[in-house]
Amino acid sequence: MTYGRGPATKARGAAAGWRAGATQRIKGPMTDRDVYLKLCAVAEELARLAEAAESVVGNAALTSAADTLSGTARVIYEHCLGGDADGIH
């Protein structure tokens, strides 16, 4: 592992920022739209972290996680627009 400047340092810094944002309190109930938007945001952050990963394994793990969350968000979006008469709540 390399310390100092470079992709590994950027990844650690980005991960620390993501952890801090992930612990924010949610006020009130989360709507389907809120869940969709949160999943999209987390998937995008994981994709950015994958670009900064210092190993192929780290990149693959983060890319896989981003793809999974993105797919989950897509299912929620399709459910809200296609299967629910009220749309995204």
Summary of the structure (lengths in Angstrom):
residues: 89
radius of gyration: 15.8
end to end distance: 44.9
largest distance: 53.1
contacts: 221
relative contact order: 0.15
helix: 73%
strand: 0%
